[in-house]
Amino acid sequence: MAPRLGFDMMMYMILSIFCGAVLGIRFKVLILFPAILVCLAIDASIAAAHGSGLWPTLIALALSVTGLQLGFLGGLSARYFVAASRPPARRPPGGSCNRLCPPNNPSSRHTADSAP
C-alpha cells in the first residue's frame, strides 16, 4: 500500500491551523515562540520515528509553522471582530479593541454644549 503523503500533509496543516486559531483567540503573539518550538520538536520526533528523509521533514516543518502562524492570525482577527461587534457597555476593560474602538464612558466624549 502506497503512503498517502499528500493527504497526511494536508491533515497536518489543518491541525496546525486549528491549533494556531485556538492560540490566537486566547493568547498574545508571544505564545507563538514556545508553540513553534513544541511543534518543531513534535515534527522532528515523528520524522525520526518514521525514518523520513530530509526534504519531507523540512516540508512538514515549514507547513506546520506556517499553519500555526496563519491560524494565529485568523484567531486574532476573530477575537478582534467579536470584541468590536459587542456594544460598548459589554466590552471587557482592557479588551483587544480598546485603542481602535470608541470609548464607552460618556464623560470622555465632547458635545457641542460642553466646554472643552
N, C-alpha and C positions, 0 to 999 in steps of 0.2 A: 504494500500500500504506500503510495507516494505521500510525502508530507504536504500539508496544506499551509505552506509558509505565508502566502498572501492573506489567507483568512486569519491565521494566528496573529499576524502583524496588525491587521485591521481591528481585531478584537482587543489587542493590547493598546492600540491607540485610543479606542473608545473608552477603555478603562482608565487610561491616564487622563483623558479629557474630563471624565466624570470626577475623578479624584481632585483634579485641579479646580473644577467648578465648586466642589464642596469646600475646598480650602479658600477659594475666592469669596464665597458667601460669608464665611465665618472669620477669617483672619486677615491680617495686613500682608503686604508684599514680602516682608522679611521671612515669612514662613516658607517661601519658595526655596531658599537655600538649603535648609535641612531636608525638605521634601525631595529636592533633586538629588541630594546625596543618598538618601534612602532608596530612591528609585534606581539610581545607578548601581548601588550595591545589590539590589534585587536582580537587576538585569544581568549583572556580571555573574552572579551565582547561578542563575538559570542557564545562562550561556555556557558556563563551565560544566554544569550538570549534564547538559545535552551534548556537549562536545562540539558546539558550533564554531565556525570559522571566525576570522577577524571581521570580515565585511558584514555578515548578518548580525554580528554582535554590535558593531558600530551603528548600523541602521536602526536596530532596536533601541539603542541608547539615544540616538537623535530623535526618533519618533516619540519615545516616552517623555523626554524633556520638553520637546515642542508641544506635545499634547497637554502636558501639565501646565505649561505657560498659557496656552490658548484657553484651556478650561478655566484657569485662574482669571483670565481677562473676562471671560463670559460670566463667571460667578460674581466678579466685582461689578460688572455692568448691571447684572440682575439686582444686586444689592442696592446699587445707587438708584435705579429706576423704581424699585419698590419703596425706598425711603423717600424719593422725591414725589411719588404719587400719593403719599399719605397727606391728610390735612395737617396744617401747621400745629394744631393743638396735640396731635397724636405722634408727632415726630419725637424720637428719643433725644434727650440732651446729649450733645457730643456725638451725634449721629454722623453718617457718612456724607450728608449733603449740607452741612452747616455753612460752608463757605459759598456754596452756589445757590442755595435755596433762600428765599426771603425770610427774614426773622419772624418769629411767632409772638413776640411781645409788642403790644401796641405802643408802649412808651418810647420805643426807638424809631417809630415812624413819624415823619414830619407831615403835618397837614397844613393846609393853606391858612387857617386861622390861628395856628400856634406860632409862637415866636421861636426863632432858631436858637 
